[in-house]
Amino acid sequence: MVRTNIIGKMCVLFSACMMFNFQFSIFNSLSAQDSVVSVELDNGLRFEMVLVRGGGFTMGNNTTVSYEAGKPEHPVSVSDFYIGRYEVTQAVWKAVMGENPSKFVGNDSLPVEQVSWEDAQQFVTILSQMTGRRFRLPSEAEWEYAARGGSQLPFAGCDRGQLERYSWFCVNSDGHTHPVGRLLPNGLGLYDMSGNVAEWCGDWMGAYSAEKQVNPRGPKKGESRVLRGGHYYSTSPACTVYDRSWYIPSGRYEYYGLRLVMEFDRDEE
């Protein structure tokens, strides 16, 4: 059965405190001062990719209050990669694809939405051809590593008490997306990794293994692709750095967007 907690989680305020038990290893040189690459498109539009130095962390969460999909916690290592400082905006999508599929329009700094995983694959292919860089969707492990940003916090950059300063979700979004970068970033200087739009990852959805993994890419086949981060209509648990959602690769909703990863070139060291 396909699950999309992106739609199904009702906007309910929880009065009980949520307890989180993270077991983190030390991240390797993660900081908001890491290198940034500014990518310029043919029309002069630029967007930023932030270098994330690889390292090890504990992926998942054994005490998640909602679903079992985040269990078990397991050790993961990832290599260096670049990730978008912001979700892909409508301006960038239009510059690459020549059209705008989004429901919420009127400001090109809004995140693009109503894009499927298949649409995202076409986008990164064309963008790579345009720029000479190798773009793709993040793996689920890369996404969580970057969202955590070297911290043990349940959300990208904060705990539940500060979430409205970092995330557009059901409490503060007024039922629509918002221009990227308007709230506070996480420890790597990445914005909106909790909330605004849910972000497609490259992986097929599958159960976690407790075994140690290096640069995992998920199952080799499946029915649904992973989405991460929650969105503007999500409750707070859906915006945690370990919550997992999934949907069919052809599915389009106004909740679904993307964030880019760019392959790390060793010549840039």
N, C-alpha and C positions, 0 to 999 in steps of 0.2 A: 504493500500500500504506500503510495507516495504521500509524504508528509511535507507540508509547507507551513512551518510555524510563523512564517512571514505574514500570512494572512490570518491564521487561526487564533493567534494569541490576542485575547481581548484586553482592552486598556483598563487595567485594574491596579489601583494603588495598594501595595502590600505594606501593612503596618508591622509585620514581623521582621526582625533583622535576619539577613541572609548571612550564613557563615561560610567562609571560603577557606580551603586548606590547600595552599599551593606549595609545591616542592620545586624550587627553581635552582638551576645551576647558574653559574656566573656567565653573563653574556660577554662576548669578546669585543671590547672597545665600542659599545653602543652609546651614542650620545647625539644630541640634537646638532652638534657641530660637525657631524660627518659630511663628507663631500656631497655636493649637489650638482647635477647636470641639468642645464637648461636646454630643452629640445625645441628647436624652431621649425615650424611648418612653412610651407611655400607662401602662405599669405602673411607671414610675419608673426603669427600667433606663437606664443611660447608656453610651455608647461614644464614643471620641475619634477625631476626624479631624484630621490634621496638614496644615497648609498647606505645599505644596511650590512654591516660586517657580520659574517657568519659566526655561529657558536652553538652551544647546546642549551636546551631548556626542557622543562617538563610540559608536555602537551596534554590537553584535556583537563578534566576535573572530576574527581570521584564523589564530590558532594553536591553536584548540580541539583537544583530543586525542581527541575521541570521534566527533563527527558533523560533517558539512559544513553543517548548517542554520544555524549561527551566522555564516557567511561570506556576503558580504564585510563588513568593517567599513565603516560609512557615517555621514556627519554627519547628525544629527537635532536639531531644535529642538522643544521642547514649551512650551505655555503654562502658566500657574499652575493648580494643581488641589489639592484636598484628597485625602488617601489615609488609609485606616484605620491607626491605630497598631498594631493587632493584626489577625490573621485574624478573620473573623466567627466568633464563639463560638456554642456550642449555645444559650446563654441568649438571645442576640440573635435567632438563627434561630427559636427557639420562640416568642418574644414577637411576631414578625412573622407566622410561618406556622402557629403552633399545633400543631406536631409536630416530632419530631426524627428524622431519617433515619439518624443516625450509627451506626456499628458500635461505636465506643469511647465508652462512656457512664460516668456515675457522678460527673462533675464538670462543671458547666455552663460552666466556663472552658476546657474543651477546645474545639478548633476543630471546627466542624461539618464533616462529611465525608459521603461517599456522596451528593453532590449533583452533578447534571449541569449543563452550561452552560445548558440550558433551564430547569432549576430555579432557577438563579441569576438568570436574566432575570425570572422571576416574582417572586422575592424582592425585587429592586431596584425593580420596578414598585410592589409593595405598600408597601414601605418609603417610597418617594417620596410616595405618596399619604398615608401616615400622618403624615409629618413636614413636608410642604410643601417639602422639599428635593429637589434633583435628584441621585439616586444612580444609579450604573452600575458596570459592571466597568471596570477600567483598560484603556486601550489597552496593547498590548505595549510600545510606546515609553515610555509613562508608567511602566509597571511597572519597566522596566529602569533608567530615569532615577532613580526613587525608590530602588530597591534599591542602586544604585551609591552614592547619597548623596554625590556630589561627589568620590569617591575613585577610585583606580585599582586597588583591591583586587579579587581574583577572586570573593570571596564578599561577602555583605551585611554589611559591618563588619569583615572580617578576612581574613587569608590562611589557607592550609591548616593551618598549625601551630596556629592558635587556633580552628579550626572547632568543636570540641566545646564551646566556651564560648558559641557564637553560634547553633548549629544543631542540631536533632534530626535525625539521619540514621542510617544503618545501624550506625555504630560505637557510638552512645550511647543510642539510643532504646528498646532492648529490644523492638522490634517493635510499637510502638504510638505513638499521638499523645500529646502532653503539653499541659497547660494553657498558654495563650498567655502570653507575657511572662516566662517563668521564666529565660530565658537573656539574654545581652547584646544590646542593639539596635545598629543601624547608626548612621551619623553623623547621620541625621535623627531618631533616636529611634524607628525602626520595628523591630518585633520579628518574628522568625521568617520573614523574607523568604527566607532559605535554610533549607530543611527544614521539618519538621512536617507540613504538607499542601501539595501542589502547588496553585497558585492559577490559576483560570480568568481569562483575559483576554478582551476583547471581540472580538478580531480573528479572522478566518479565517486559517488557516495558509497561508503562501506563501513563496516564495523572496525573499530580500532583494535590493534594488537598491543599487548603489554610489553612486547619485545622492543629493544632499542633499535632505532631506525636512523638512517642517514639519507637526507634529501628524499623523503618519501613522496610519492606521487599518487597514492591511492590505488584502488583496484584497477586491473587492466581492462575491465569492462563493467557495465552496469546499466541501470535504467535512468538514473537521475544524477545531476551534477550538483556540487556543493555550492551553497551561498553562505556568506558570513557577515556578521556585524549588526544585524537587525536593521530597522528602517524607521521612518518617521511615524509610523502607526504601531510600532512594536511596544510591548511592555518592557520594563527594565531587564528582566532575565534574558530576553532575546537579544539584548545589546551587549551581553558579556563577551569577553574575548574568547571564550571556549564554547559558546553556544553554536550549534550546527543546524542549518536548514538545507533543504535540497528540493530540486524540482526538475522536470523533464527538460532536456537541452533546448527544445523548441519553444518553451514557455516564455511569454512576455507579460509582465505586469508593471504597473506604475511604481512598484516597490523595488524593482530589480535594476541595478546599474553595475558598474565595474570600476576597478582600479588597476592600473597597469603595473607590470613588472618588466624591467629591461635587463637583459643579460649583462653580467659584469664582465668587462674587458680587462684582462690582466695588464694590458699595456697602459691602463690609466693609473696604475699604482705609482 
